[in-house]
Amino acid sequence: MTKEEVLIEMDECLDSASVSGFEELVENLLEIYSEEETSLIIAQYFMGKYSAFKADALATYLEAAIRKQPTLALIKHPENPFFKLAVIRGSKDLYDCYMEEAIYPYMKSKSENERTDFYYELLSLAEKMDEMIFQNYEPRIKGLHYNGAIPAQESHLVKINKDDFGVIEDVVEQYNGIIGRREILKDLNSRINN
C-alpha cells in the first residue's frame, strides 16, 4: 500500500464517517510501516484536513488511532507528531484527545518528578513552536489583501468574493490557532506548577 493509496483510504473513512474503517487502516499501516512512520502519516494527513470546524471529528479519529496503538502517541517524545499537530493547529480538541488517550494513562506509573519533567519537555517544545508560528504571521489589510463586502438586494445580506472569503477563513483559523495554543500552554503550565 503506497502512501497515496493510504491517503485515498483515509479520505474514504472520513467521508463515510467510518471510525472502524480508520482503525482497520491504522492496523494495516502498522503492518507496512514503522510506528514512527505511521504516526507521521496520520499527523500529516490530519494537518491537511484540519479546520476548527472539523477538530472534534478529527479528535475521534485520533482517539481511534491511539487506542489501536498507544505507543504512536509516545514516539519521539516530546517531538511526537500527534502533539506537534495539536500545537501547530492550536487545537485544544486534538490536544485533549492526545493527553486523555495517551499521556494520562502513561503517567499513572510515573513519579511526580518524572511527570513534571515530561510535561516540562512538552511545554518547552510547545513554546518554541508557538514562537516560530508567530514569526510567520503577516498582517491582513482590507483593500490590500481582501476587499469589503458587496451589499445584496436584501438589506441584511452581503456578498463576498470567493478569494476574499478564503483570506477571511484563513485569518479566522489562525486566530483560533492562537487561542488554542494559549489554552494548551496554559494547561501544560498548570500541570508543571501543581
JOMOBEL-V16387 format. One record per run of one state. SS is the DSSP state (hx for helix, st for strand, lp for the rest). FROM is the first residue (numbers start at 1). LEN is the number of residues. If there is no record, write none. Layout:
ss: [SS;SS]
from: [FROM;FROM]
len: [LEN;LEN]
This chain:
ss: [lp;hx;lp;hx;lp;hx;lp;hx;lp;hx;lp;hx;lp;hx;lp;hx;lp;st;lp;st;lp;st;lp;st;lp;hx;lp]
from: [1;3;16;19;33;35;50;52;69;70;74;81;90;92;108;112;136;142;143;146;147;150;152;158;160;162;194]
len: [2;13;3;14;2;15;2;17;1;4;7;9;2;16;4;24;6;1;3;1;3;2;6;2;2;32;1]
